[in-house]
Amino acid sequence: MESKFHSDLTGAKAKRRGEFKTFVFVFNHQRGGMHPEVSRVLAQAQIDHAPLTFEALGPKHLLADVLRLDRHEIEEVFGAPIQAEDVIYGVGLRT
């Protein structure tokens, strides 16, 4: 994990120099939240690569961010249409 982090950070800094102020590390560990090693790596990176800031984004936060998007934006993110049908409910009074 640490080598992947450093590889991604090095690549981002080389390809996007000066284009970002925050590096977001996305992880997919479903249970237990962020691994302590990720916290350590992010804290050290904050020291080593100031003035950049570092954040972690896990599955729950990523899902929450996606669900804030409009349908067409979600389809853009996933590169596929969302199959959904309109459902109409009728309510009537019986006499």
trRosetta pair geometry for C-beta under 8 A, 3 or more apart (Angstrom, degrees):
i j d omega theta_ij theta_ji phi_ij phi_ji
1 4 5.7 -56 -150 36 32 112
1 5 6.4 36 152 -23 65 105
1 35 7.3 35 115 67 177 146
1 37 6.2 101 77 110 135 129
1 38 6.8 -73 152 -76 138 83
1 41 7.5 -141 122 -19 98 158
2 5 5.6 -50 -150 32 33 115
2 6 6.5 26 156 -13 65 106
2 37 6.8 -92 -58 165 99 115
2 41 5.4 -163 -117 -96 84 134
3 6 5.9 -55 -146 41 33 107
3 7 6.1 36 154 -22 66 109
4 7 5.6 -55 -144 38 29 113
4 8 6.2 28 157 -17 65 107
5 8 6.0 -60 -150 38 25 108
5 9 6.2 22 155 -16 64 111
5 25 6.1 0 -124 -122 101 131
5 38 7.8 163 -76 -128 142 72
5 41 5.3 67 90 157 169 146
5 45 7.5 -112 153 -60 121 141
6 9 5.7 -54 -141 40 31 111
6 10 6.1 33 158 -20 65 107
7 10 5.9 -54 -145 37 26 110
7 11 6.3 25 156 -17 61 110
8 11 5.8 -58 -148 39 28 111
8 12 6.2 28 156 -20 65 108
8 25 7.6 124 86 -114 144 81
9 12 5.8 -54 -144 36 29 110
9 13 6.3 26 158 -16 64 107
9 23 6.0 37 -115 -164 90 158
9 45 6.7 -133 -108 -139 161 133
9 49 7.2 -111 179 -67 132 165
10 13 6.0 -57 -146 38 27 108
10 14 6.2 23 156 -17 63 111
11 14 5.8 -60 -145 39 28 108
11 15 5.9 6 166 -1 67 115
12 15 6.3 -65 -134 48 24 96
12 16 5.4 -34 -176 37 65 115
12 20 7.1 -43 168 43 116 139
12 23 6.3 131 94 -120 157 109
13 16 7.1 -68 -107 61 14 73
13 17 6.0 50 176 -89 57 74
13 49 7.9 -118 -80 -144 139 129
14 17 6.8 -7 -144 -47 14 99
16 19 4.1 -91 180 50 89 125
16 20 5.8 30 133 0 128 106
20 23 6.8 102 121 -73 130 62
20 52 7.8 44 111 -128 85 103
21 51 7.5 -35 -152 117 90 95
21 52 6.6 -175 -173 -126 43 58
21 53 6.4 26 143 21 80 94
22 52 7.1 144 -103 -170 27 75
22 53 4.8 -27 -108 73 80 95
22 54 7.2 166 -160 -86 68 21
22 55 6.0 16 179 1 115 110
23 45 7.4 -87 68 146 137 140
23 49 7.8 7 5 108 140 149
23 52 5.8 26 -8 173 106 126
23 53 7.5 180 24 87 68 44
23 54 5.2 -20 67 -108 93 74
23 55 7.5 171 86 28 46 67
24 54 7.8 157 -89 -160 31 52
24 55 4.9 -20 -112 72 75 98
24 56 7.4 142 -163 -109 65 14
24 57 5.3 23 177 -10 111 121
25 38 6.7 -177 116 -162 142 108
25 41 7.9 108 -93 99 172 117
25 42 6.5 -126 17 -85 141 109
25 54 6.8 20 -10 -172 107 98
25 55 7.1 -174 24 91 72 45
25 56 5.1 -30 71 -109 96 67
25 57 7.0 166 81 21 44 74
26 56 7.8 144 -93 -165 24 56
26 57 4.8 -30 -103 73 70 102
26 58 7.8 156 -157 -86 56 25
26 62 6.7 70 -143 -80 109 133
27 34 6.4 106 55 -119 147 79
27 35 7.4 -136 -178 11 159 96
27 38 6.1 -47 -52 -106 155 157
27 56 6.3 -12 7 -166 112 104
27 57 7.4 152 21 75 66 49
27 58 5.6 -26 70 -102 88 72
27 59 8.0 -76 99 -29 61 74
28 58 7.6 148 -100 -152 20 65
28 59 5.9 72 -142 -62 55 104
29 32 6.6 -57 147 66 119 92
29 33 7.3 19 98 112 115 16
29 34 7.0 129 55 -112 129 31
29 35 6.1 128 -28 -36 166 95
29 58 6.8 -56 57 -136 77 112
29 59 7.6 -141 69 -9 37 110
30 59 5.8 -3 -106 21 61 157
32 35 7.7 52 111 -81 115 60
33 58 6.6 -100 -149 -59 54 171
34 38 4.9 -108 -179 73 100 132
34 39 6.0 111 122 -50 122 90
34 56 5.3 53 -106 134 142 158
34 58 6.1 -125 -66 -61 82 126
35 38 4.8 99 64 -3 81 101
35 39 7.6 -148 98 -3 48 84
36 39 5.4 -50 -154 34 43 115
36 40 6.4 43 150 -20 70 103
37 40 5.6 -52 -150 36 35 113
37 41 6.3 34 153 -19 67 106
38 41 5.8 -54 -145 38 31 110
38 42 6.2 30 156 -17 65 108
38 56 6.0 83 149 -109 125 142
39 42 5.9 -58 -147 38 27 109
39 43 6.3 27 156 -19 64 109
39 56 7.7 -60 -82 -26 59 150
40 43 5.8 -57 -148 36 28 110
40 44 6.3 24 156 -15 64 108
41 44 5.9 -57 -147 39 29 108
41 45 6.2 32 154 -22 65 108
42 45 5.6 -54 -144 36 30 113
42 46 6.5 39 153 -27 63 101
42 54 4.6 -172 -158 123 89 133
42 55 7.7 75 -150 -100 136 6
42 56 6.1 -81 -68 -48 155 103
43 46 5.7 -49 -154 26 31 116
43 47 7.1 26 150 -13 61 102
44 47 5.7 -56 -158 36 38 110
44 48 6.0 24 152 -11 72 114
45 48 5.7 -61 -135 47 33 105
45 49 5.4 -14 178 19 72 118
45 52 7.6 -58 149 93 95 119
45 54 5.2 84 92 -57 120 157
46 49 7.1 -65 -115 54 13 81
46 50 6.7 46 168 -70 54 81
46 52 7.6 -133 -121 92 50 77
46 53 6.9 21 -121 -136 96 48
46 54 5.3 -116 -68 21 85 114
47 50 6.8 -25 -155 -30 21 104
49 52 4.6 -23 129 42 104 122
49 54 7.8 86 67 -48 121 114
57 61 5.2 -120 -154 90 72 125
57 62 5.6 96 155 -65 104 89
57 65 7.8 -13 -159 -7 126 145
58 61 5.5 87 55 20 67 101
58 62 6.7 -125 107 -8 30 98
59 62 5.6 -59 -140 39 27 112
59 63 6.1 28 162 -19 65 106
60 63 5.9 -54 -149 35 27 110
60 64 6.5 28 152 -18 62 107
61 64 5.6 -52 -147 36 34 114
61 65 6.4 36 153 -20 65 104
62 65 5.7 -54 -151 35 31 112
62 66 6.4 30 152 -18 65 105
63 66 5.7 -54 -146 36 32 111
63 67 6.2 28 157 -18 66 109
64 67 5.9 -58 -145 38 28 109
64 68 6.9 35 153 -26 60 103
65 68 5.9 -55 -158 25 33 114
65 69 7.6 40 146 -29 60 98
66 69 5.9 -48 -168 13 42 117
66 74 6.1 83 -179 -116 90 96
66 77 6.5 -141 -128 86 101 168
69 73 3.8 -124 -179 93 115 124
69 74 5.0 148 93 -55 123 78
69 77 7.0 107 68 -17 174 133
70 73 4.7 92 56 7 75 106
70 74 7.2 -141 95 -7 38 86
71 74 5.8 -56 -151 34 32 111
71 75 6.4 32 153 -18 66 106
71 82 6.1 -111 -162 36 97 136
71 84 7.9 -98 -138 30 135 142
72 75 5.5 -50 -147 36 35 115
72 76 6.5 42 150 -24 64 102
73 76 5.4 -49 -151 32 34 115
73 77 6.6 38 150 -22 64 101
74 77 5.6 -50 -151 31 35 113
74 78 6.4 9 159 3 67 109
74 82 6.4 25 100 -44 119 133
75 78 6.3 -68 -142 52 28 94
75 79 7.7 159 165 -26 56 4
75 80 6.5 -116 -153 84 75 35
75 81 5.4 9 -136 -112 128 40
75 82 5.7 -111 -79 -14 95 87
76 79 7.4 25 -173 -72 27 45
78 82 7.9 85 56 -66 140 85
